[in-house]
């Protein structure tokens, strides 16, 4: 995770961002700290990367890399406003490699925005494209991790990363918002996950799918109340989190969280 010390909305690279309104860094920090402390209370370990004053979106750690089996594939951002985040996260992994067991650390050749567009389900990587990550990056990820990669095309600019429209609940379960995907990708998801939880427009707009599950607890925006009820009926324990200040930049629970999967 990355503390939002320097968080603000100073440019617009997605439909949620309104620079004329700005943001409250102090409120963002309080909300973010609540999420971090919640992870710790649930028994998870949180590592923090030092924020860069010139990178207001660095708080969205999920975009910084993808880590599977101790192998680290760095990010390469589409927009120049975030370009320096990729090297910053790679440097952190290089510094932590010996102590944390990270093996191969690679800078990518093609645009990919980390776990914003790469989500691991069991031993399969679901990979988003359409707005940020390039399709050629999916081939690079498949070769690097040695895992099958399933390409999913996003068509609604409000859901510009895969993790805004789809969330992994367990090694076999997901939830997603069908209208965010192309017709072919919807058909593919229906085939692969016939029992998936389907979100409605209200919960999707509340960023309810930008959630993180540890297989039991599902941390998601508190405003996604219907989705929380469906998850509870499925046997999960939904926990509502208020990250409304960070939503002003188009991010919530998952955006703030890069999962570190050791080898």
N, C-alpha and C positions, 0 to 999 in steps of 0.2 A: 504494500500500500504506500501511497505518497501523501503526506500531509498537505492540505490545500492552503498553505501559508500565503501563497501568492495568487490564489484563485480569483478570477474575475471573468467577465464576458466583455472582451475588447475587440472581437472580430466575429464574423458569422460564417461558419462553414457547414452548418446544418440548420434546418428550419426552426429549431428550438432556440437558437441564439439570437438575442436582441441587444446589440452593444449599446443602443441608446438607453436601455434600462439598467445595464450593468448588473452587479451582484454584490452581496454582502459577504466579504471574506470571513469575518468573525462568525457569522451565523453558519456559513459553510463548514468552518472548522469545528464548531460545536456538533453539528450533525454528523460529520465524518468521524469525529472521535467517538460518538455514540455507536456507530457501526463497528469501529475497531474494537472497542471495549466489549461489545456484544460477541464478536468472534472469540475473544479471549475467555469470556464467561462460558462459552459453549465448548471450550477445551481446545481451540485451534491456536496455532502459533502464528503470530503476525510479524513479518519483517518489514521494516520501513526504509525506503530510499529517500535520500535528501532531496527536497524540492529545489528547482532552479528558478530564481526570480524572474527569468525571462520567458518561462513556459507556464502560463496560467492553466493549461489543460493537463499538466503532468499528473494531477490528482487521479486521472483516469488510467490507473496502472494496468488495467486489463489490456490496453492497447500496446503496452511496451514490449511484449514478447509472447512466445508460446513455449511452454516448458512441459515436456513429456518424457518420462523415463530418464530424467537428468540431462536431457539434451535440450539446448536452448536455441530456438530460432528467433532472432531479433525481428524488430518491426522496421518497416520502411513506409513512412507516411505519405499520403497523396498530397496533402496540403502543406505548403511551405511553412505555415504558422506553427506546425507541430513537428517539422522535420528533425529538429535537434533532440527530440525525445527518444528516438531510436538509439542513437549513440549513447545517450545518458543511461538508458536501461542496460545496454550491452556492457558498459563500463562497470555498472554495479554487479552484474553477474560475473564478470571477470574477477572483480575484487573478492567475491564471495565463493569462487569456484572451489578452492581447496577445502574450506570449512564446511561448505554446504553440499558437496558432492556433485556439483555440476560437471558434466563431461564436455562434450563438444559444444562450443558456443559459436554460432555463425551469424554473420550479417547477411540479410537476404539480398537476392538479385532483383526481385520484383516487388512491387508495392504489396505489402500485407500489413494489416493493422492489428496484429497479435490476436489475442483472444476476443477482440471485438468481432472478428470474423472467423475464428477457429474455435470450435467447441467440441470437446472430446466426450463421446458416448461409448462406454465400454472400451473397445479397441478400434473404434471408427472415429474419424474426424469429420464433423460437419463443417463445411466451409462456405462462407458467404461471399457473394460478389454482386456487382451491379452499381455500387456507388463508391466503394473504397478499394478493397482488395482485388487485385487483378486475377483473372482465371489462370494465368501462367504461374502465379504464386501457389496455386493449389497443387500443381505438379511438383513444384519445388518442395512443398511441405510433405507430400507423399514420399518422395525420394529421401528426404532428410530423416523423417521419423520412421519410415518403413511400415506405415499403416495406411489402410485404405482411406481415401479422402472423397467425400460425397459433396459435389458442387450444388449449391442452392442459390438461386438468383432472386435478389430483392428488387422490388419494383416501386415501392412507396418511399419517397425521400425522407419522410418522417422517421422511417425505420431503416436508417442508413447503414447500420452494422447488424450482423446476424444476432448479436447478443441483445439487441433492442426488440427483436421479434421472435426469439426462440430461447428457451432455457432448458438446460439439462437437469433432470430431477434425480436420476439414478443411472446405472450402467445400461438400463434398457428403457427408460422412460424420459419423455420430454414434454414440454408444453410450448405452444406457439400460436401465432396470430395469422391465420391463413391469408387474409387479404394483403399481407406484406410481401407475399411471394408470387412469382410467376406461376402460370397455370401448370407448367411442367413440373416445377419444384413442389407445388402443392400435391400433385399426383404422386410424386416420389415420396414425400413425407407420409402421405396416407398409406402407401404400400409398406414403408419401413416401420412406421409407428402407428398402427391402426387404432391403438388405445390411447393415443396422446391426449393430453388435456388441451382443449381449444379455448383460447382467450377471446373475449368479445371486445368490441371497439373501445368501450369505456376503460377497461382495465389495461388494454394495450396503450392507450393515450396517457395513462397514469404511469407508464413505464413498468407495469407489473411483470413484464417478461424479462426485464433487466434484473434478474434475481440470481441468487446463489443457493444451491442445495448441497448439503453434506450427506444426502441420502436419507436423512430423517428430518432435520430442520430445513425450512425453506425461508430464507430472508428475502423479503420483497417490499416494494413501496407500500406504506400503510394505506394509501388511497385505493389500492387494488383489492377491494373488499370481496367482490364476487369471486375472484380468482382464489383468494385465501380460503373461502368456504369450500370451493371445489377441491383444493389440495387437502384440506382437513378430511373431507369425505373419502379421499384416496388413501388416508392413513399417514399423511405427512403432518408435521407441526409447523404451520406457517407463522412467521414472526414479522410483524409490520415494522418498517423502518422509515423515518422521515428524513429524506435527503432532498427536500423540495428546492433548496437553494442551488444544489448541484444540477438539478434537472433544468435549470435555466441555461445550462451549456449542453444539454442533451445527454445526461448521464445519471446513473443511480447505483444501486448496490453492486451489480456485476461490473459495471464500468470502473468502479473504485477498487476492484479486487482481481489481482493476477494470481491464479492458482499455481503453486510450485509443486510439481510432481517429481519426486526424486527418483533416481535410478535404483 
